[in-house]
Structures are given as C-alpha cells and as structure tokens.
Amino acid sequence: MLKSTLNYMLFLLILSSLKIFGFYTTVPEVLRFSTLLSTTGWLILFFLLFTFFFREWGFGLYCVISIALFIDFLYFQNFGNLPSVKQLVLLPQVGKLGANIRYFTNFFSLLFVADLIPLGIFDRRRYLQLRTTDFSTPKGLFLTMILCSVFAVVPLVSEKLKPGQVFNRYGFFAYHIFDIATVFSKPERENYSVTHVNHEQPSSKKYWSIASNRNIIVVQLESFQNFLVNMKYNGQEVTPNLNELVRNDSIYFNNYYQQTGIGNTADAEFVSLVSLHVPGDEVAYEKYTDIDFYALPRILKNHGFHTVAMHGNVGWFWNRFKIYPHLGFEKFLSLEDFNQDEVFGMGLNDVSFFEQSVDVLKNYPEPFFSFLVTVSSHSPFVIPEQYRKLMLLPEDENTMFGNYLQAVHYADYALGIFIDRLKKAGLYERCILILYGDHAGLYPFNKESKERLSVIFEKEYTYKEAMNIPLIFHIPGCKINEIVSTVGGQIDFLRTVLNVIGIDDSGVVSFGRDLLNTEDGFVALRYHVPDGSFVDDERYFEISKDGILQNSLAVNYIEGTSLPYYECLDGFKAAVKQIETSKNMLETAEATLAKLH
C-alpha cells in the first residue's frame, strides 16, 4: 500500500510541477534558478507531508494547487499581478465582473483544472482504502523535510521583501504563503516628514483663473491611453472627437501618467480628486470609507460650486455611494437613477449616459462641478456588434487589441454626442471641459497586446507607454492651443485644476503640483511596476520585479540611451518617500478617526 501511495503522490507531484512550470512560462522574467529551487522545495515538502501525515488529503492538495493556478492565471491576464487574500473584501465586486471572466478563459487556462473531475473519481476509491490502512514513517523523512524547509522558508525570512518581489524571486508557493503571513503581521512604518512646498503667488501663475466663472465638467474616460490621441488605424481616426477637442481651445498634457493601484478606475478617482497616493494593494474607496477628505469637490463646494457625480454603474460598486459624500459631492447619480434603456458590459452605455447627464446638468444650479465616469470602454472591450464601426485589419479581428479599438472608438462617438448635447443645452460655452484617461486598457503583461503594439509603434511596448494617459483642459473660446510636455501624474490633477479656476491652493495638503507652473516634472509610478519606479522629464526608471535595483530598467528616453541604475537612485528615493509619506498621512487620519469612534 505504501508503494502504491508513493507512486500516486509522485504522479500528482509531476502533474503539479508541469502546471506550475506552464504557469511560469506565461509570466515575464519569472523563470530563474531561485524560483525553480524554491518551488521544488515547497513541492517536495508539501507532498511529503500529505503522503505520510495527511495521506487521505493528497488529492485535496492537488486540487488547491490546480485551482490556485487557474485563478492566478486569469487574474494575471487581467491585472498583471497575482491576487492577494487581502482582496477577499472585494468579493462583492466579482458579481459585476464575473460575466467578463469568460473572455479571459481560454484553452490554456482550462488545462489547470481539466483533470480534476476524472482524477477525483479515481481518488474517491483510493481514499476509502487509505482510511483503513496504516504504514510506518520511513527513515530519513524528517531530514528530507528539514532540507526542503530550508530551501523553501529561509529566503522568505532572510530579507525584507514585498509580495510581488517574493513571487518573482521565489515563485508560486512562496508568494501565497508570504501573502497569507502578511495578513497576520503588523507592517513596520517608516516615518517621513511632510515636505512643505513654497507655492507661487496667484498673480504670477501661468493661466491663472482663465476658466473662472465657468461650470466645471470632468469626464474620466474608461481605459483611455494617450497613444489614441491623433492615432490613425487602417486609414481611420480612432478618436476623432477627442482629437478635435485637442486641436481647438485646449491645453493638452501629453506626458501624463496613471498612478492607480488595484482599484483601477476607483483609484484613478481618488488620486485625482484627493491628490494623495492610494494604498496600492488595497482599494482606497474600500479602505478609507469614513474620512472627510479636503478633496477637489469639497474645495469647490466651499467656493460656491454645487457638486454632483454621475456614473453608469451601480452605486455600491467600489463603495462610491458611501465615499462620495466624504469627498464633498452633494449628489451622486448611479445606474439605479438613470433610465436603463441600454446596458452592456459594466453598465449604462456611454451614449445614453451622456445624454441623460446633460438632462441633469441643464437643470442643475450653477456654478456646478460635475464628475462623470464612463464605462463602455471597460475591459474586455466587447461591445455590441452594431457599435463596432472601425474597419479592422484581418489580423486584428476578434483580438483584444481589435476589441479595444472598437470600444474606444464607440466611447469617442459618445463623447461627440455629449459635446453636441452640451451645445444645444447652452452649457458648452459656459464650461471648462476636462477629460483624462483613468488607466491603460492594454498592458505589456498581456503577450498579445505587447507584441501587436510593439509592431504598430515599431519599438518595444513598455509600461511607460502603457501608463501614459491623456489629460485635456478644453476651454471654449479661450483661443489657447498648447501642448504641455511637462511630466505629470494624476496626483497633480487637483492643483492644476485649481490654478485655471483661480482658487488659491496654499491650504491644500497634497503631493501634487500645478503642471502649468512647475519646472521639473516627476511621477511616482504605482502597482503595475514596483514602488520606486518613476518618470521625470528625461529618465524612466522601472524597478525590477524581483526588487533587485541592479536588475532595473533605467533609460534616458529623450536620447534613447540606457543608464546605470545608480544614476536614478535620487528619483527612486523621492518616489518611495512620496508614497510612504502619503501612506503615513492616511493611516494617521484613519487611526485618529478610529479613536473618535
């Protein structure tokens, strides 16, 4: 019986190894000696434990590994990272996103779980036999397990690492065990003092108050990347209406970057409106639900604006119905408040959403600040056939890239209808229209997207290109047509808006800067690249996923030359300091609120 059990467990061990190796081949730069050594140690350790001590549950271990790999694969294809147990709080969101999972499920992903049912039928017979069988522990077992433990555990406790770095250095098992351990450990806090920036006097600021006495309409465009601006594909403009705005009465920021975390769209809202960094591995809207932020809506409300937010998704999604009042919004209209005449993907289609939003705004007290969040161009970018108006090349039909172009083209069409409706309602000439992308739609971690975009751009498609989003200040009648190339990020949004509206920002505590009145551009990148990565006006520095600085990507993108990593350490330290200081400020506010309750 012992021999039969050993053979069976060895069979499961081999199958598990093949699945894990197959998963590693889908993740860039994870196949290395340390990863394989650590994974081998964990595999042997677990299978020895389940062979001799929990022998009835050997197949259960195999099921856990297989299902975890299936989930990890699907999650990585969508987000470029592995899931964390901290995200269990986000399970209520799965119901809304679940319908989209099928678009990321392919033949390869099903291989992780395809054998569980037939193996389960076989294992049921074996399980009944094992319950009545006993056998002794062989000599040398404990020594073998100790050696495996050394290979598996020692690397995790020998140095301070973040979960993403653990995966890239030590693999699948190490990541999930480390991730679970962090839930029960108290993180060490590094204390950074807040740096006070000397602000210029309002009278000396460029474009100070050029949009005063206007209504403010902000549109956060779902999954809009900067390469879409003025892009022609197969002889067609992908975003003709957005291009028209950029060309007339607009200030266009072409070196603007996302700074979102796991919350994606919701995090883009938080960073833009609050001008503080998000936690990264937790959703700001879920974590900071009861803090009254001195955010952009509250600042404008204090200066006489009536504030309203509108979104075509359900109100509870990403906790918006609860967090918006704490940001200063007086009113929030969600899917439940609109006429649901056509819903697809993540909510009300953009055309209907924009049309109904104008109906609200034309009767809204002025001056108003309205914040509109679109949804139709949300991943996986599959929209109804009748709205797919772009003529795709044969190689792009039924691909993520092709679907993305169709979705953003439709979203741009909806934007054109929105502009027309604003004009007919008499609102257009009396507003400043601000548009920006919330985050990328196509990331380099997706092999298909990376390869196709690298061909189109005739250079490697990197995170720098992916995380570059457009920001446009459109001020009808201002006669300004300017492209601002100063590097900036969503954290700079608040101060830049206050400048053109003509509100002094000296009392605002934030880490952003006014992009129209700063000499040096700088962005601390988040989540999809490790903390410490940054972009400034000349350099792009991307920390290696294994956390080893010497392995990082450092380039002078203006000259197109590589840099030694140590020439970017100043920016690395500045990025980490900014992120950690922001985190400490939020944690302090959270702790203070908890004491009051």
C-alpha positions as CSV (number, residue, x, y, z in Angstrom):
1,M,0.0,0.0,0.0
2,L,2.9,2.4,0.8
3,K,4.4,1.8,-2.7
4,S,1.0,2.5,-4.3
5,T,0.6,5.7,-2.3
6,L,4.1,6.8,-3.1
7,N,3.5,6.2,-6.8
8,Y,0.2,8.0,-6.8
9,M,1.6,11.1,-4.9
10,L,4.6,11.1,-7.2
11,F,2.2,11.2,-10.2
12,L,0.4,14.2,-8.6
13,L,3.8,15.8,-7.9
14,I,4.8,15.6,-11.5
15,L,1.4,16.9,-12.7
16,S,1.7,19.8,-10.3
17,S,5.2,20.6,-11.4
18,L,4.1,20.7,-15.1
19,K,1.2,23.0,-14.3
20,I,3.4,25.4,-12.3
21,F,6.1,25.4,-14.9
22,G,3.4,26.1,-17.6
23,F,2.1,29.0,-15.5
24,Y,5.7,30.4,-15.1
25,T,6.0,30.5,-18.9
26,T,3.1,33.0,-19.1
27,V,4.7,35.4,-16.7
28,P,7.6,37.5,-17.9
29,E,11.0,37.1,-16.3
30,V,10.0,34.8,-13.5
31,L,11.8,31.6,-14.7
32,R,15.1,31.8,-12.8
33,F,17.2,29.4,-10.7
34,S,16.0,30.8,-7.3
35,T,12.3,30.5,-8.4
36,L,12.7,26.9,-9.5
37,L,14.7,25.9,-6.4
38,S,12.2,27.4,-4.0
39,T,9.2,25.9,-5.9
40,T,10.9,22.5,-5.8
41,G,11.5,22.8,-2.1
42,W,7.9,23.7,-1.4
43,L,6.5,21.0,-3.7
44,I,8.5,18.2,-2.1
45,L,7.8,19.5,1.4
46,F,4.0,19.6,0.8
47,F,3.8,16.2,-0.9
48,L,5.9,14.5,1.8
49,L,3.5,16.0,4.4
50,F,0.5,14.8,2.5
51,T,1.9,11.4,1.7
52,F,2.8,10.4,5.3
53,F,0.8,12.6,7.6
54,F,-2.3,13.7,5.7
55,R,-2.4,10.9,3.2
56,E,-6.1,10.9,2.7
57,W,-6.0,14.5,1.5
58,G,-3.3,14.3,-1.1
59,F,-5.8,14.9,-3.9
60,G,-7.2,17.8,-2.0
61,L,-3.7,19.4,-2.0
62,Y,-3.6,18.8,-5.8
63,C,-7.0,20.5,-6.2
64,V,-5.9,23.5,-4.2
65,I,-2.8,23.9,-6.3
66,S,-4.6,23.5,-9.6
67,I,-7.5,25.9,-8.7
68,A,-5.0,28.5,-7.4
69,L,-3.0,28.3,-10.6
70,F,-6.2,28.7,-12.6
71,I,-7.2,31.8,-10.6
72,D,-3.7,33.2,-10.7
73,F,-3.5,32.8,-14.5
74,L,-6.9,34.6,-15.1
75,Y,-6.0,37.3,-12.6
76,F,-2.6,37.9,-14.1
77,Q,-4.0,38.1,-17.6
78,N,-6.3,40.9,-16.5
79,F,-4.2,42.8,-13.9
80,G,-0.6,41.8,-14.4
81,N,-0.2,40.7,-10.7
82,L,-1.2,37.8,-8.5
83,P,-4.3,38.0,-6.3
84,S,-3.9,38.6,-2.5
85,V,-6.0,37.3,0.4
86,K,-6.4,41.0,1.3
87,Q,-8.7,41.2,-1.7
88,L,-11.3,38.9,-0.2
89,V,-13.1,42.1,0.8
90,L,-13.6,42.8,-2.9
91,L,-15.6,39.6,-3.5
92,P,-18.9,41.5,-3.7
93,Q,-17.4,43.1,-6.8
94,V,-17.0,39.8,-8.5
95,G,-20.7,39.5,-9.4
96,K,-20.4,42.5,-11.6
97,L,-17.1,41.4,-13.2
98,G,-17.8,37.7,-13.3
99,A,-19.6,37.9,-16.7
100,N,-16.3,39.1,-18.2
101,I,-14.2,36.2,-17.0
102,R,-15.2,34.1,-19.9
103,Y,-13.3,36.4,-22.2
104,F,-10.0,35.7,-20.4
105,T,-10.7,31.9,-20.1
106,N,-9.0,30.0,-22.9
107,F,-7.9,26.5,-23.6
108,F,-4.6,27.0,-21.8
109,S,-6.3,28.3,-18.6
110,L,-8.6,25.2,-18.6
111,L,-5.6,22.9,-18.6
112,F,-5.0,23.8,-14.9
113,V,-8.3,22.3,-13.9
114,A,-9.4,20.0,-16.7
115,D,-8.1,16.8,-15.0
116,L,-9.7,17.4,-11.6
117,I,-13.0,15.5,-12.2
118,P,-11.6,12.3,-13.7
119,L,-8.8,12.2,-11.0
120,G,-11.4,12.9,-8.3
121,I,-13.4,9.9,-9.4
122,F,-10.3,7.7,-9.2
123,D,-9.2,9.2,-5.9
124,R,-12.5,8.5,-4.2
125,R,-11.8,4.8,-4.3
126,R,-8.3,5.3,-3.1
127,Y,-9.5,7.5,-0.2
128,L,-11.8,4.7,1.2
129,Q,-8.9,2.3,1.1
130,L,-6.4,4.6,2.9
131,R,-8.8,5.3,5.8
132,T,-8.4,1.6,6.9
133,T,-4.7,1.3,6.1
134,D,-1.7,2.3,8.3
135,F,2.0,2.3,7.4
136,S,5.2,3.4,9.2
137,T,7.2,6.5,8.5
138,P,10.4,5.8,6.5
139,K,13.9,6.7,7.8
140,G,15.3,9.9,6.6
141,L,11.9,11.5,6.1
142,F,12.3,14.2,8.7
143,L,15.9,15.1,7.4
144,T,14.5,15.4,3.9
145,M,11.7,17.6,5.1
146,I,14.1,19.8,7.0
147,L,16.3,20.3,4.0
148,C,13.2,21.2,1.8
149,S,12.1,23.6,4.5
150,V,15.5,25.3,4.4
151,F,15.2,25.9,0.6
152,A,11.6,27.0,0.9
153,V,11.4,29.1,4.1
154,V,14.9,30.7,4.6
155,P,14.7,33.0,1.6
156,L,11.4,34.5,2.9
157,V,12.8,35.5,6.3
158,S,16.3,36.4,5.3
159,E,15.4,39.8,3.8
160,K,12.5,42.3,3.7
161,L,10.5,41.8,0.5
162,K,7.2,42.8,-0.8
163,P,4.8,40.1,-2.1
164,G,5.4,40.8,-5.8
165,Q,9.1,40.6,-5.2
166,V,8.7,37.3,-3.4
167,F,6.9,35.8,-6.4
168,N,9.4,37.0,-8.9
169,R,12.3,35.6,-6.8
170,Y,10.8,32.5,-5.2
171,G,7.7,31.6,-7.1
172,F,4.1,30.5,-6.7
173,F,4.1,28.8,-3.2
174,A,6.4,31.4,-1.6
175,Y,4.1,34.2,-2.8
176,H,0.9,32.8,-1.4
177,I,2.4,31.7,1.9
178,F,4.1,35.1,2.3
179,D,0.9,36.9,1.3
180,I,-1.1,35.0,4.0
181,A,1.6,35.7,6.6
182,T,1.4,39.4,5.9
183,V,-2.3,39.5,6.9
184,F,-1.4,38.4,10.4
185,S,1.8,40.5,10.8
186,K,1.9,44.2,11.7
187,P,3.7,46.1,9.0
188,E,6.6,48.3,10.0
189,R,6.0,52.0,9.4
190,E,8.7,54.2,8.1
191,N,8.4,57.8,9.3
192,Y,8.8,60.5,6.7
193,S,8.2,64.2,7.4
194,V,5.9,66.0,5.0
195,T,7.8,68.4,2.8
196,H,6.1,71.8,2.5
197,V,6.3,73.3,-1.0
198,N,6.5,77.0,-1.4
199,H,3.8,78.0,-3.8
200,E,4.0,80.8,-6.2
201,Q,1.7,83.8,-5.7
202,P,-1.5,83.6,-7.8
203,S,-0.7,86.7,-9.7
204,S,2.4,85.2,-11.2
205,K,1.0,81.9,-12.2
206,K,0.6,81.0,-15.9
207,Y,-3.0,80.6,-17.0
208,W,-4.2,81.7,-13.5
209,S,-8.0,82.0,-13.4
210,I,-8.5,81.6,-17.2
211,A,-11.6,79.4,-16.5
212,S,-13.1,81.3,-13.6
213,N,-16.8,81.9,-13.6
214,R,-17.4,78.7,-15.6
215,N,-19.1,75.5,-14.8
216,I,-16.7,72.6,-14.5
217,I,-17.3,69.3,-16.2
218,V,-14.8,66.5,-15.6
219,V,-15.0,63.3,-17.7
220,Q,-13.0,60.3,-16.6
221,L,-12.7,58.2,-19.7
222,E,-12.5,54.4,-19.1
223,S,-9.3,52.7,-20.2
224,F,-8.2,55.7,-22.5
225,Q,-4.5,55.7,-23.3
226,N,-2.5,58.6,-24.7
227,F,-1.5,56.8,-27.9
228,L,-5.1,57.1,-29.0
229,V,-4.8,60.9,-29.5
230,N,-4.4,61.6,-33.2
231,M,-3.9,57.9,-33.9
232,K,-4.8,56.6,-37.3
233,Y,-5.5,53.0,-37.8
234,N,-6.2,51.5,-41.3
235,G,-6.7,55.0,-42.6
236,Q,-9.3,55.9,-39.9
237,E,-9.1,58.2,-36.9
238,V,-9.7,56.2,-33.8
239,T,-10.8,59.1,-31.6
240,P,-11.9,61.9,-34.0
241,N,-13.9,63.8,-31.4
242,L,-11.2,63.8,-28.8
243,N,-8.7,64.9,-31.5
244,E,-11.0,67.8,-32.4
245,L,-11.0,69.0,-28.7
246,V,-7.2,68.7,-28.5
247,R,-6.8,70.9,-31.6
248,N,-9.1,73.8,-30.5
249,D,-9.2,75.9,-27.4
250,S,-7.3,73.3,-25.3
251,I,-4.3,72.7,-23.1
252,Y,-3.2,69.1,-23.8
253,F,-0.9,67.3,-21.4
254,N,0.8,64.6,-23.4
255,N,3.2,63.3,-20.7
256,Y,0.6,62.5,-18.1
257,Y,0.6,59.1,-16.2
258,Q,-1.8,56.9,-14.3
259,Q,-1.0,56.3,-10.6
260,T,-3.7,53.7,-9.8
261,G,-3.5,50.7,-7.6
262,I,-5.6,47.5,-7.5
263,G,-8.8,49.7,-7.5
264,N,-8.1,50.9,-11.1
265,T,-11.0,53.2,-12.0
266,A,-11.8,54.0,-8.4
267,D,-8.2,54.6,-7.6
268,A,-7.9,57.0,-10.5
269,E,-10.7,59.0,-9.0
270,F,-9.1,59.0,-5.6
271,V,-5.7,60.1,-6.7
272,S,-7.1,62.8,-9.0
273,L,-9.6,64.2,-6.5
274,V,-7.7,63.9,-3.3
275,S,-4.1,64.3,-4.6
276,L,-2.7,61.6,-2.3
277,H,-1.4,58.1,-3.2
278,V,-3.6,55.0,-3.0
279,P,-2.5,52.0,-0.8
280,G,-1.7,50.1,-4.0
281,D,-2.7,46.6,-2.9
282,E,-6.0,47.8,-1.3
283,V,-8.7,49.9,-2.8
284,A,-8.7,53.4,-1.4
285,Y,-12.5,53.7,-1.6
286,E,-12.9,50.5,0.4
287,K,-10.2,51.3,3.0
288,Y,-10.8,55.0,3.7
289,T,-14.6,55.0,3.9
290,D,-15.2,57.4,6.8
291,I,-12.5,60.1,6.4
292,D,-13.7,63.5,5.3
293,F,-11.1,64.5,2.7
294,Y,-10.3,68.0,1.7
295,A,-10.7,66.9,-1.8
296,L,-11.4,68.8,-5.0
297,P,-15.2,68.5,-4.7
298,R,-15.1,69.8,-1.2
299,I,-12.8,72.7,-2.0
300,L,-15.0,73.8,-4.9
301,K,-18.1,73.4,-2.7
302,N,-16.5,75.7,-0.2
303,H,-16.1,78.2,-3.0
304,G,-19.8,78.2,-4.1
305,F,-19.9,75.3,-6.5
306,H,-22.7,72.7,-6.5
307,T,-21.1,69.3,-6.8
308,V,-22.5,66.2,-8.5
309,A,-21.0,62.9,-9.5
310,M,-22.5,60.6,-12.2
311,H,-21.6,57.0,-13.2
312,G,-23.3,54.4,-15.3
313,N,-22.6,51.6,-12.9
314,V,-24.4,50.6,-9.8
315,G,-24.0,52.9,-6.8
316,W,-22.4,50.3,-4.4
317,F,-19.7,49.3,-6.9
318,W,-16.3,50.3,-5.4
319,N,-18.3,51.8,-2.5
320,R,-19.0,55.0,-4.3
321,F,-22.3,55.7,-2.7
322,K,-20.6,55.8,0.7
323,I,-17.3,57.5,-0.2
324,Y,-18.6,60.3,-2.4
325,P,-20.1,62.4,0.4
326,H,-16.8,62.3,2.2
327,L,-15.1,63.8,-0.9
328,G,-17.6,66.7,-0.9
329,F,-20.1,65.6,-3.5
330,E,-23.6,66.8,-2.7
331,K,-25.3,64.4,-5.1
332,F,-24.5,61.1,-6.8
333,L,-26.4,59.6,-9.7
334,S,-25.7,55.9,-10.5
335,L,-27.3,53.3,-12.7
336,E,-30.3,53.0,-10.5
337,D,-31.1,56.7,-11.0
338,F,-30.9,56.6,-14.8
339,N,-33.3,55.2,-17.4
340,Q,-31.7,51.9,-18.1
341,D,-32.6,51.9,-21.8
342,E,-29.4,50.1,-22.9
343,V,-27.0,48.4,-20.6
344,F,-24.0,46.3,-21.7
345,G,-20.6,45.5,-20.3
346,M,-20.1,47.3,-17.0
347,G,-23.2,49.5,-17.1
348,L,-25.2,52.1,-19.0
349,N,-23.8,52.6,-22.5
350,D,-21.9,55.9,-22.9
351,V,-24.3,57.5,-25.4
352,S,-27.3,57.1,-23.1
353,F,-25.2,58.1,-20.1
354,F,-24.0,61.3,-21.6
355,E,-27.5,62.2,-22.9
356,Q,-29.1,61.7,-19.6
357,S,-26.2,63.5,-17.8
358,V,-26.8,66.6,-19.9
359,D,-30.5,66.5,-19.0
360,V,-29.4,66.6,-15.3
361,L,-26.9,69.4,-15.8
362,K,-29.1,71.8,-17.8
363,N,-31.3,72.0,-14.7
364,Y,-28.6,71.9,-12.1
365,P,-27.9,75.1,-10.1
366,E,-24.8,77.0,-11.2
367,P,-21.9,77.2,-10.9
368,F,-21.6,73.4,-10.7
369,F,-18.8,70.9,-10.6
370,S,-19.8,67.7,-12.3
371,F,-17.7,64.5,-12.3
372,L,-18.7,61.9,-14.9
373,V,-17.2,58.4,-15.1
374,T,-17.8,56.4,-18.3
375,V,-17.9,52.6,-18.6
376,S,-18.4,51.4,-22.2
377,S,-14.7,51.0,-23.0
378,H,-14.1,48.8,-20.0
379,S,-12.2,45.5,-20.4
380,P,-12.6,43.1,-22.1
381,F,-13.8,45.7,-24.6
382,V,-16.5,43.6,-26.1
383,I,-19.3,45.9,-27.3
384,P,-22.5,45.0,-29.3
385,E,-21.9,44.4,-33.0
386,Q,-23.9,47.4,-34.2
387,Y,-21.5,49.7,-32.4
388,R,-18.3,48.3,-34.0
389,K,-17.7,50.9,-36.7
390,L,-14.0,50.6,-37.3
391,M,-12.8,48.6,-40.2
392,L,-10.3,46.2,-38.6
393,L,-7.4,44.5,-40.4
394,P,-8.0,40.7,-40.6
395,E,-5.2,40.1,-38.1
396,D,-7.0,42.2,-35.5
397,E,-10.4,40.7,-35.8
398,N,-11.5,39.0,-32.5
399,T,-8.4,40.1,-30.7
400,M,-8.1,42.1,-27.5
401,F,-6.4,44.9,-29.5
402,G,-9.1,44.9,-32.1
403,N,-11.8,44.9,-29.5
404,Y,-10.1,47.7,-27.6
405,L,-10.0,49.9,-30.7
406,Q,-13.7,49.3,-31.4
407,A,-14.6,50.1,-27.8
408,V,-12.7,53.4,-27.5
409,H,-13.9,54.4,-31.0
410,Y,-17.5,53.9,-29.7
411,A,-16.7,55.8,-26.5
412,D,-15.3,58.7,-28.6
413,Y,-18.5,58.7,-30.7
414,A,-20.5,59.0,-27.5
415,L,-18.2,61.9,-26.5
416,G,-19.1,63.7,-29.7
417,I,-22.8,63.3,-28.9
418,F,-22.1,64.7,-25.4
419,I,-20.5,67.8,-26.9
420,D,-23.4,68.4,-29.2
421,R,-25.9,68.0,-26.3
422,L,-23.9,70.5,-24.2
423,K,-24.1,73.0,-27.0
424,K,-27.8,72.5,-27.6
425,A,-28.4,72.9,-23.8
426,G,-26.4,76.2,-23.8
427,L,-23.8,74.8,-21.4
428,Y,-20.9,74.3,-23.7
429,E,-19.7,78.0,-23.9
430,R,-20.0,78.4,-20.2
431,C,-17.9,75.4,-19.1
432,I,-14.5,74.1,-18.9
433,L,-14.4,70.5,-20.0
434,I,-11.7,68.4,-18.5
435,L,-11.0,64.9,-19.8
436,Y,-8.5,62.3,-18.8
437,G,-8.0,58.5,-19.0
438,D,-8.3,56.6,-15.8
439,H,-5.8,53.9,-16.7
440,A,-4.5,51.8,-19.5
441,G,-6.5,49.2,-21.4
442,L,-3.7,47.3,-23.0
443,Y,-0.7,46.4,-20.7
444,P,2.6,44.8,-21.6
445,F,1.9,41.8,-19.3
446,N,-0.5,40.6,-21.9
447,K,1.6,38.9,-24.5
448,E,-0.8,39.5,-27.4
449,S,-1.1,43.3,-26.6
450,K,2.6,43.7,-26.2
451,E,3.5,42.0,-29.5
452,R,0.8,43.8,-31.5
453,L,1.6,47.3,-30.1
454,S,5.3,46.8,-30.5
455,V,4.7,46.2,-34.2
456,I,2.5,49.2,-34.6
457,F,4.8,51.6,-32.7
458,E,7.9,50.0,-34.3
459,K,9.5,49.7,-30.8
460,E,9.1,47.7,-27.7
461,Y,5.8,48.5,-25.9
462,T,6.6,49.1,-22.3
463,Y,4.8,50.2,-19.1
464,K,6.0,53.7,-19.8
465,E,3.8,53.8,-23.0
466,A,1.0,51.8,-21.4
467,M,0.6,54.1,-18.3
468,N,0.7,57.3,-20.3
469,I,-2.8,58.7,-20.4
470,P,-4.2,61.9,-21.9
471,L,-5.3,65.0,-20.0
472,I,-7.1,67.7,-21.8
473,F,-8.4,71.1,-20.5
474,H,-10.9,72.3,-23.1
475,I,-12.0,75.9,-22.6
476,P,-14.4,77.0,-25.4
477,G,-13.4,80.4,-26.7
478,C,-10.1,80.8,-24.9
479,K,-8.1,80.7,-28.1
480,I,-5.4,78.7,-26.4
481,N,-3.8,75.7,-28.3
482,E,-0.9,74.4,-26.3
483,I,0.7,71.1,-25.7
484,V,2.3,70.8,-22.2
485,S,5.1,68.1,-22.2
486,T,6.0,68.5,-18.5
487,V,5.8,65.1,-16.9
488,G,2.9,64.8,-14.5
489,G,0.5,62.3,-13.0
490,Q,-3.0,62.0,-11.6
491,I,-1.7,63.3,-8.2
492,D,-1.1,66.6,-10.0
493,F,-4.7,67.0,-11.2
494,L,-6.1,68.9,-8.2
495,R,-3.6,71.7,-8.1
496,T,-3.6,72.2,-11.9
497,V,-7.4,72.5,-11.9
498,L,-7.4,75.0,-9.0
499,N,-5.0,77.2,-10.9
500,V,-7.1,77.5,-14.0
501,I,-10.2,78.0,-11.9
502,G,-8.5,80.7,-9.9
503,I,-8.6,79.2,-6.4
504,D,-5.5,79.5,-4.1
505,D,-4.1,76.1,-3.3
506,S,-1.8,77.1,-0.5
507,G,-4.1,75.5,2.2
508,V,-4.2,72.1,0.4
509,V,-2.2,69.3,1.8
510,S,-1.2,67.1,-1.2
511,F,1.8,65.7,-3.1
512,G,0.7,67.1,-6.4
513,R,2.0,70.1,-8.2
514,D,0.5,72.6,-10.7
515,L,1.7,71.2,-14.0
516,L,1.3,74.6,-15.7
517,N,3.6,76.3,-13.2
518,T,6.4,73.8,-12.4
519,E,9.8,73.5,-14.0
520,D,10.5,69.9,-13.2
521,G,8.2,67.0,-14.0
522,F,8.1,63.9,-11.8
523,V,5.7,60.9,-11.4
524,A,6.0,58.1,-8.8
525,L,4.5,55.1,-10.6
526,R,2.4,52.5,-8.8
527,Y,1.2,48.9,-8.8
528,H,1.9,47.6,-12.2
529,V,5.6,48.5,-11.7
530,P,7.1,48.3,-8.2
531,D,7.2,51.3,-5.9
532,G,10.2,53.4,-6.5
533,S,9.7,53.4,-10.3
534,F,9.3,56.8,-11.7
535,V,9.3,59.0,-14.8
536,D,10.8,62.5,-15.0
537,D,11.4,64.9,-17.9
538,E,14.4,62.8,-19.1
539,R,14.5,59.5,-17.3
540,Y,12.4,56.4,-17.0
541,F,13.2,54.0,-14.1
542,E,11.4,50.8,-13.7
543,I,12.3,48.7,-10.6
544,S,12.9,45.0,-11.4
545,K,10.0,42.8,-10.4
546,D,12.5,40.8,-8.2
547,G,13.3,44.0,-6.2
548,I,17.0,44.0,-7.1
549,L,17.9,47.5,-8.1
550,Q,20.8,46.4,-10.3
551,N,18.4,44.5,-12.5
552,S,16.1,47.5,-13.0
553,L,15.4,49.3,-16.3
554,A,17.0,52.7,-16.4
555,V,16.9,54.8,-19.6
556,N,17.2,58.4,-20.8
557,Y,14.2,58.2,-23.1
558,I,14.9,61.6,-24.7
559,E,18.3,60.4,-26.0
560,G,17.2,56.8,-26.3
561,T,20.2,55.5,-24.2
562,S,20.5,53.2,-21.2
563,L,21.6,54.5,-17.8
564,P,23.4,52.8,-14.9
565,Y,20.8,52.2,-12.2
566,Y,22.7,54.3,-9.7
567,E,22.0,57.4,-11.8
568,C,18.3,57.0,-10.9
569,L,18.6,56.5,-7.2
570,D,17.7,60.1,-6.4
571,G,14.3,59.6,-8.2
572,F,13.9,56.2,-6.6
573,K,14.3,57.7,-3.2
574,A,12.0,60.6,-4.0
575,A,9.3,58.2,-5.3
576,V,9.4,55.9,-2.3
577,K,9.4,58.9,0.2
578,Q,6.4,60.4,-1.5
579,I,4.4,57.2,-1.5
580,E,5.3,56.3,2.1
581,T,4.6,59.8,3.4
582,S,1.2,59.8,1.8
583,K,0.5,56.4,3.3
584,N,1.5,57.6,6.8
585,M,-0.7,60.6,6.5
586,L,-3.7,58.4,5.5
587,E,-3.0,55.9,8.3
588,T,-2.7,58.6,10.8
589,A,-6.1,60.1,9.7
590,E,-7.6,56.6,9.9
591,A,-6.2,56.0,13.4
592,T,-7.5,59.3,14.6
593,L,-10.9,58.6,13.3
594,A,-10.9,55.2,14.9
595,K,-10.1,56.8,18.3
596,L,-13.0,59.2,18.0
597,H,-15.4,56.3,17.5
